[in-house]
């Protein structure tokens, strides 16, 4: 990656160029701590770049005076995102490795947009207002789903960097990190959140992939064990999770290395059997609703399961849970989203709602009042096509 910041005053301007992808513009982001406050594309034409790069369309410029989030009290960082992410430090671009290599082949997420290591050390994300707001989100959903007569459970998936810290030398874990703090605050509001950190600390290396950020099959089996105690009416019976034995697997961390780092493991197979019917639907043109992720909706029908419906909210951790959890329900609707849509909940009329929140994304506060209009629209279209 090549680049330079020419101005950083009333205007932030410079250029960035990725030799590995010369025809693709580099993205520039400006962040205050873990919060990204501006992003633009370095695609402005600059004639002075022609002699050195052979093309001039790699400039960027924006005026921070037009961005209300920026003040003189902030410590800002500028990053360029191409085939690698580079941080501007003392007038130089220096690599920010997303993948940290631990002991015995273990890989860990680091330097991500959520500042996962700093978050687990209790250095970011512990602002009192954000903790209160996040706890209120958990508690409000508890009350709303109870009023609708729907069984509900919120689950925080423990972070790999916390559970497997023995393989990550120098990793600092604070008891005052956001997740346990939110759990305590929510309990004061009468809301119980499942945060099964003690269950996973019994045998840390058993429950996570070495080359991935997510739980492995044993990890999700352990999560089902916890749910069988908390919600026996849905998860009381023991069912085998679908899996493929001795699979050569390169996780979301291993695939970022060159060459890719692989491991031999038991990976999920989806769908779980010939009785499963899976429908994918990409949510496009979704409306903005705070700092939420919008992506895929997946509907699973399992003909061999009891006639019960599950509505599952969350992001990638919830997505990885689908092969196991779909064994217990006749119909499962997964929304790749942390924001709830109560109109959708009433329409789908589930027997159970689960929300899987990844620890590294906390604290989070979602504006459920606006719901998911585009997700709902696509869901309704699917239902009209006879899929539900």
Order of alpha helices (4+ residues) and beta strands (2+ residues): beta-beta-beta-beta-beta-alpha-beta-beta-beta-beta-beta-beta-alpha-alpha-beta-alpha-alpha-alpha-alpha-alpha-beta-beta-beta-beta-beta-alpha-beta-alpha-beta-alpha
